[in-house]
């Protein structure tokens, strides 16, 4: 059961949105946005004060989590729970993700 739980946490796609929001899609189809602007004053995240740096987000295929230049990575489990706790929960239905910023 734990193995299946971990699979649900894998991020398959991401897109930066305005105001330091990040749209995510997980392997189980769950998708939604999380606000990350509250991290801007913490250590390595200060790099994001230039929004172009925030927009350089990608999914690391080896770890299935989001990553940025400079070694910033965010825990897929925490992001999953953040998206899942939002109402309503949105699952992929073959639609396109929101347009990327920039």
Buried (B, 14 or more C-beta within 10 A) or exposed (E): EEEEEEEBBBBBBBBBBEEBBBBBBBBBEBBBBBEBEEBEEEEEBEBBEEBEBBBBBEBEEEEBBBBBEEEBEBEBEEBBEBBBEEEEEBEBEEEEBBEEBE
